Amino acid sequence: MVAIDCTQDYSILCAGKSRELLNHIQQLRKSAGLELSDTVEAYYKEDSGVTLLEDAVSRNIDMFRMKLKGGLPLPAAMAPVWSMKLASDVVDIGGANVEVSIHRPSIAARDGLSELIIKYLTTVDPSALGIGSVLTISIDGVTHSLIEGQDFWTSTAAKFNATKV
């Protein structure tokens, strides 16, 4: 005789929600016609401001990083306004309506940078940059040196990891 405890504790529920979110992200990738090698940034927004999924994601960061090639699904409020949405859907995750979206990778700027510098950064392809890259630009006759990891990051997840905002 074997006795099995089938009670679901909070960590098991969080793991289940995380797997559901990952599944929906993968379905969006497939519906967008992306290849396995294509990199995307994933975002989610729960209905009515609930943050249960945010806690579930934070408890399963390693799983997401492994499955999403270092990426991490983040709250939609963290998405740069200039990021290009490739696909989105509203799905049920753990009984809550959640908008899940995937975006083309884009530069994430440091808070407080001038609008003109941010406009320039929106034109930069993040795949052309590496860790610690320096961009030197001239705007209105003023030269600016922008350092990856200080002034900008090659993804929103990289900014999140660096700043923990």
JORA-V312528 format. One record per pair of residues at least 12 apart in sequence whose ideal C-beta (glycine too) atoms are under 10 Angstrom apart, sorted by the first residue. I is the first residue (numbers start at 1). J is the second residue. Records with the same first field share a line. If there is no record, write none. Layout:
I->J, J
This chain:
10->55, 56, 59
11->56, 59, 60
13->52, 56, 59, 94
14->52, 53, 55, 56, 57, 58, 59, 60, 94
15->56, 59, 60, 63
16->56, 60, 93, 94
17->52, 53, 55, 56, 57, 59, 60, 93, 94, 95, 96, 98
18->53, 56, 57, 58, 59, 60, 61, 63, 64, 67, 73, 93, 94
19->56, 60, 63, 67, 93
20->53, 56, 91, 92, 93, 94, 98, 100
21->42, 44, 53, 56, 57, 60, 64, 73, 91, 93, 94, 98, 100
22->42, 57, 60, 63, 64, 67, 68, 73, 100
23->91, 93, 100
24->42, 44, 73, 89, 90, 91, 92, 93, 98, 100, 101, 102
25->40, 42, 43, 44, 64, 67, 68, 71, 73, 87, 100, 101, 102
26->42, 67, 68, 102
27->87, 89, 91, 100, 102
28->40, 42, 86, 87, 88, 89, 91, 100, 101, 102
29->42, 68, 86, 87, 102
30->87
31->86, 87, 89, 102
32->85, 86, 87, 88, 102
33->86, 87
34->86, 87, 102
36->69
37->69
38->69, 86, 102, 104, 105
39->68, 69, 70, 71, 104, 105, 126, 127, 154, 155
40->68, 69, 71, 86, 87, 101, 102, 103, 104, 105, 155
41->68, 71, 72, 73, 74, 78, 79, 80, 83, 84, 85, 86, 101, 102, 103, 104, 105, 106, 108, 126, 155, 156, 157, 158
42->57, 64, 68, 71, 72, 73, 74, 76, 79, 100, 101, 102, 103, 156, 157
43->73, 74, 75, 76, 77, 78, 79, 83, 85, 88, 99, 100, 101, 102, 103, 156
44->57, 73, 74, 75, 76, 88, 91, 93, 98, 99, 100, 101
45->75, 76, 77, 79, 88, 90, 97, 98, 99, 100, 101
46->75, 76, 93, 94, 96, 97, 98, 99
47->90, 96, 97, 98, 99
48->96, 97
50->94, 95, 96, 97, 98
51->75
52->93, 94, 95, 96, 98
53->73, 75, 93, 94, 96, 98, 100
54->73, 74, 75
56->93, 94
57->72, 73, 74, 75
58->72
60->72, 73
61->73, 161
64->157
65->157, 161
68->157
70->155, 157, 158, 161
71->102, 105, 155, 156, 157, 158
72->155, 156, 157, 158, 160, 161
73->100, 101, 102, 157
74->155, 156, 157, 159, 160
75->160
76->88, 98, 99, 100, 101, 103
78->108, 156, 157, 159, 160, 165
79->101, 103, 106, 108, 156
80->103, 106, 107, 108, 109, 118, 121, 122, 155, 156, 159
81->106, 118, 122
82->103, 106, 107, 109, 118, 119, 121, 122, 123
83->101, 103, 104, 105, 106, 107, 108, 122, 155, 156
84->103, 104, 105, 106
85->101, 102, 103, 104
86->101, 102, 103, 104
87->100, 101, 102, 103
88->100, 101, 102, 103
89->101, 102
103->155, 156
104->125, 126
105->125, 126, 127, 154, 155, 156, 157, 158
106->121, 122, 124, 125, 126, 154, 155, 156
107->120, 121, 122, 123, 124, 125, 126, 129, 135, 146, 148, 151, 152, 153, 154, 155, 156, 158, 159
108->121, 126, 152, 153, 154, 155, 156, 157, 158, 159, 160, 162, 163
109->121, 122, 146, 151, 152, 153, 159
110->146, 147, 149, 150, 151, 152, 153, 159, 162, 163
111->159, 163, 165
112->151
113->144, 146, 151, 152
114->139, 142, 144
116->137, 139, 140, 142, 144
117->135, 137, 139, 144, 146, 151, 152
118->152
119->139
120->135, 137, 138, 139, 144, 146, 152
121->135, 137, 146, 151, 152
124->137, 146, 152, 154
125->154
126->148, 152, 153, 154, 155, 158
127->154
128->154
129->148, 152, 153, 154
130->148, 154
131->148, 149, 153, 154, 158
132->147, 148, 149, 150
133->146, 147, 148, 149, 152, 154
134->146, 147, 148, 150, 151
135->147, 148, 151, 152
149->162
150->162
